[in-house]
Amino acid sequence: MPGNIKNVTAAIDYIESHLHEKLDLDTIAEALHYSKYHLHRMFTGTVGLTIQTYAQRRRLTEAAKLLVFSDKPILEIALTAGYESQQSFTDSFRALYKKAPNQYREEEDFYPLQLRCVLNENPANLEGEACWRQKIAYATEADIPKWMELVYLVIDGFPHLDEGQYLGQLREYIRNRRALILKDADTAVGIMAFNEMTGSIDFLGVHPQYQKKGIAKAFCEKALHELVCSEAVTVTTFREGDKADTGQRKTIKSLGFAEAELLVEFGYPTQKFILQKPKSGFCNHVIQKPKSGFRSQVLRKEETEGMEHE
């Protein structure tokens, strides 16, 4: 609803302006003169994360940036990020970035955990994968800016994404008709890169605001029944219990994917999931020479359940 989007945007604006202060649901609701229960439902339902989780991930992203691009002491960065001690900051940072702050600083390889969420003020009212599936199209070079806007929104599911390398691979996928995009007016709300021969979904991103509209399922169904020549569709995501996971595993399982082997991709622990193709299916897609793919991880936030706790 437009009113909800406006209110959630106001909450995001407040968080972004007060990242270095104590932030919790009560504080933000009081500042914006909203009911905290109503604000919690609106924010979580729209962004896919609770206010507390979103704020924490934004703070840690800004802290990671300072670790790489400044020479501020780690304790100062920890206090700026809202932590009471360097140890508590280190524990939170390691849980999500998989390395201690000093190691992260030494490697000088910044990547964002959570960038600012930007909402579409006038979303379509279409519901269900059948409606969206009809609007999925092959991406073109002209779609790259909108594609990358969505990548930045869902960056949390792709640890260590290298933007320069990613753009080169994206152009290759577009040339070989292996990149699909779904747009709501001028907003990219779903993107997928795939390999029709191996059956791998190498990138799947859905706009946080559209997470409950069946878009992920629409892309998977299109890949399974129209595009992929292999006997199954595969994808990789976070391992069970990874605190960096904001709901990707849950989303994949809800789409019918079954757990498969554990992997390590680009130094990051992941797990493969498999969705078998119906035996009666066949492929009419033109087979092309396989190209190098993106890192295979699905991202999508699922609604974080339960009220926030201080």
C-alpha positions in Angstrom: 0.0 0.0 0.0 1.3 3.5 -0.8 0.8 4.7 2.8 2.8 1.8 4.1 5.6 2.4 1.6 5.7 6.1 2.6 5.9 5.2 6.3 8.6 2.5 5.8 10.6 5.0 3.7 10.4 7.5 6.5 11.7 4.8 8.9 14.6 4.0 6.5 15.5 7.7 6.2 15.6 7.9 10.0 17.8 4.9 10.3 20.2 6.2 7.7 20.4 9.6 9.5 21.0 8.0 12.9 23.3 5.0 12.1 25.7 6.1 14.8 23.1 6.3 17.5 21.2 3.8 19.6 18.5 2.4 17.3 15.7 0.1 18.3 12.0 -0.2 17.4 10.8 1.9 20.4 13.2 4.8 19.5 12.3 4.9 15.9 8.6 4.5 16.4 8.6 7.3 19.0 10.6 9.6 16.7 8.2 9.0 13.8 5.1 9.0 16.0 4.0 5.5 14.9 2.7 2.6 16.8 5.7 0.3 17.3 3.6 -2.8 16.5 2.2 -1.3 13.3 5.7 0.0 12.3 7.2 -3.5 12.9 4.6 -5.2 10.7 5.0 -2.6 7.9 8.7 -2.6 7.9 9.2 -6.3 8.1 6.6 -7.0 5.6 8.1 -4.5 3.1 11.8 -4.8 3.6 11.9 -8.5 4.7 14.0 -7.7 7.8 13.1 -6.4 11.2 14.2 -2.8 11.9 16.8 -4.1 14.4 18.3 -6.5 11.9 18.3 -4.0 9.1 20.0 -1.3 11.3 22.6 -3.8 12.5 23.5 -4.9 9.0 23.8 -1.3 7.8 26.0 -0.4 10.7 28.3 -3.3 10.1 28.5 -2.4 6.4 29.6 1.1 7.3 32.0 -0.3 9.8 33.5 -2.6 7.2 34.0 0.4 4.9 35.8 2.3 7.6 38.1 -0.7 8.3 39.2 -0.7 4.7 39.1 3.0 3.7 40.2 4.6 7.0 43.0 4.2 9.6 40.7 4.7 12.6 41.3 2.3 15.4 39.0 -0.7 15.6 37.7 0.3 19.0 36.7 3.7 17.6 34.9 2.0 14.7 33.2 -0.3 17.1 31.9 2.5 19.3 30.8 4.4 16.2 28.8 1.4 15.0 27.0 1.3 18.3 28.8 -1.4 20.2 29.9 -1.0 23.8 33.2 -2.9 23.4 35.6 -4.0 20.8 34.9 -7.6 21.7 31.1 -7.4 21.1 31.8 -5.7 17.8 34.3 -8.4 16.8 31.8 -11.1 17.6 29.0 -9.6 15.5 31.4 -8.7 12.7 32.9 -12.3 12.6 29.4 -13.8 12.6 28.4 -12.0 9.4 31.6 -11.3 7.6 33.3 -14.7 8.5 36.5 -13.0 9.7 37.7 -10.8 12.4 37.8 -7.0 11.9 41.6 -6.9 11.9 41.8 -9.6 9.3 39.2 -7.9 7.2 41.2 -4.7 7.3 44.5 -6.4 6.3 42.8 -8.0 3.3 41.6 -4.6 2.1 38.6 -6.1 0.2 35.5 -4.2 1.1 32.1 -5.6 0.2 28.7 -4.4 1.5 26.6 -6.6 3.7 23.5 -4.4 3.5 23.0 -1.2 1.4 20.2 1.2 1.8 16.9 -0.2 0.8 15.1 1.8 -1.9 11.4 1.2 -2.4 9.2 1.5 -5.5 6.5 4.0 -4.5 4.0 2.7 -7.1 4.2 -1.1 -7.2 1.9 -3.1 -9.4 -0.9 -5.1 -7.8 -0.2 -8.3 -9.8 -0.1 -11.4 -7.6 1.1 -15.0 -8.2 3.8 -16.5 -10.3 1.6 -17.0 -13.4 1.1 -13.3 -13.8 4.7 -12.4 -13.3 6.0 -15.3 -15.4 4.4 -13.8 -18.5 6.3 -10.5 -17.9 9.8 -12.1 -17.6 11.9 -11.2 -20.6 15.5 -11.6 -21.8 17.7 -8.7 -20.4 19.4 -6.3 -22.8 22.4 -4.0 -22.4 20.0 -1.2 -21.8 18.7 -3.1 -18.7 22.1 -3.2 -17.0 21.7 0.0 -14.9 18.3 -1.2 -13.5 19.7 -4.7 -13.1 22.6 -3.4 -11.0 20.2 -1.3 -8.9 18.5 -4.5 -7.8 21.9 -6.2 -7.3 22.8 -3.5 -4.8 19.4 -4.0 -3.0 20.0 -7.7 -2.5 23.7 -7.7 -2.1 23.4 -9.4 1.3 23.1 -12.8 -0.4 26.3 -12.6 -2.3 29.4 -12.4 -0.1 32.5 -11.1 -1.8 30.7 -10.0 -5.0 33.2 -8.3 -7.3 31.4 -5.6 -9.2 33.8 -5.3 -12.1 34.0 -9.0 -12.6 30.2 -9.3 -12.2 29.5 -6.7 -14.9 31.7 -8.5 -17.4 29.9 -11.8 -16.7 26.5 -10.1 -16.9 27.3 -8.7 -20.4 28.3 -12.2 -21.4 25.1 -13.7 -20.1 23.1 -11.0 -21.9 24.8 -11.7 -25.2 24.1 -15.4 -24.9 20.4 -14.9 -23.8 21.1 -16.3 -20.3 19.9 -13.3 -18.4 16.3 -12.7 -17.6 14.7 -9.6 -16.1 11.3 -8.8 -14.7 10.2 -5.1 -14.4 7.4 -3.3 -12.7 7.2 -0.2 -14.8 10.8 1.2 -14.5 11.9 -0.9 -11.6 13.7 -4.2 -11.9 11.9 -6.5 -9.4 13.5 -9.8 -10.4 16.6 -10.9 -12.2 18.1 -14.3 -13.0 21.2 -15.6 -14.8 21.2 -19.2 -15.7 23.1 -21.9 -17.7 20.6 -24.0 -19.7 23.1 -26.9 -20.2 24.1 -27.4 -16.6 20.8 -26.3 -15.1 22.4 -24.0 -12.7 20.8 -20.8 -11.6 23.8 -18.6 -11.2 22.1 -15.5 -9.9 18.6 -14.9 -8.7 17.5 -11.7 -7.0 14.1 -10.4 -6.0 13.3 -6.9 -4.8 12.6 -7.0 -1.1 9.4 -5.2 -1.6 8.1 -8.0 -3.9 9.2 -10.9 -1.8 5.7 -12.3 -1.3 4.4 -12.0 -4.8 5.7 -15.4 -6.2 8.5 -13.9 -8.3 11.2 -16.3 -7.2 8.9 -19.2 -8.0 8.0 -17.7 -11.4 11.7 -17.5 -12.4 12.3 -21.1 -11.2 9.3 -22.4 -13.0 10.3 -20.7 -16.2 13.8 -22.2 -15.9 12.5 -25.6 -15.2 9.9 -25.9 -17.9 11.1 -23.6 -20.7 14.9 -22.9 -20.5 16.9 -25.7 -18.9 17.9 -28.8 -20.9 19.4 -30.7 -17.9 17.3 -33.1 -15.7 17.4 -30.7 -12.7 17.8 -27.0 -11.7 20.5 -26.3 -9.1 21.4 -23.3 -7.0 23.6 -22.7 -4.0 23.0 -20.6 -0.9 24.1 -20.2 2.7 24.6 -23.3 4.8 22.3 -24.0 7.7 22.9 -21.8 10.7 24.8 -19.1 8.9 23.9 -15.8 10.6 24.5 -13.9 7.4 21.5 -15.6 5.9 18.4 -13.4 5.9 16.0 -16.1 4.7 17.5 -17.4 1.4 17.6 -21.0 2.6 14.0 -20.8 3.7 12.9 -19.4 0.3 14.8 -22.1 -1.7 13.2 -24.9 0.3 9.8 -23.3 -0.1 10.3 -23.6 -3.9 10.7 -27.3 -3.7 14.5 -27.5 -3.8 16.2 -30.4 -1.9 19.4 -30.1 0.0 22.5 -31.5 -1.7 26.3 -31.4 -1.1 28.1 -28.8 1.0 30.5 -26.5 -1.0 33.0 -23.8 -0.6 32.7 -21.1 -3.2 35.2 -18.2 -3.4 36.3 -19.2 0.1 32.8 -19.0 1.4 30.9 -22.1 2.8 27.7 -22.7 0.9 25.3 -25.6 0.1 23.9 -26.8 -3.2 20.1 -27.3 -3.7 18.5 -29.3 -6.4 15.0 -29.2 -8.1 14.3 -32.1 -10.3 12.6 -31.6 -13.7 9.4 -33.6 -14.5 10.4 -36.7 -16.5 8.0 -35.7 -19.3 9.7 -32.4 -19.9 11.9 -31.7 -22.8 14.0 -28.7 -23.9 13.3 -26.6 -27.0 15.9 -24.0 -26.0 18.8 -23.5 -28.4 21.9 -25.0 -26.9 24.9 -22.7 -26.7 28.5 -23.2 -25.7 28.7 -23.0 -21.9 30.1 -19.8 -20.6 31.7 -19.0 -17.2 29.0 -18.1 -14.7 28.3 -16.0 -11.7 28.8 -17.4 -8.3 25.7 -19.6 -7.7 23.9 -18.2 -4.8 20.2 -17.3 -4.5 19.3 -14.3 -2.5 16.0 -13.4 -1.2 14.9 -12.1 2.1 12.0 -13.9 3.7 10.0 -12.2 6.4 11.8 -12.4 9.7 9.3 -13.7 12.1 8.8 -12.5 15.7 8.9 -9.1 17.3 12.3 -7.5 17.9 13.9 -7.7 21.3 16.2 -5.1 22.7 
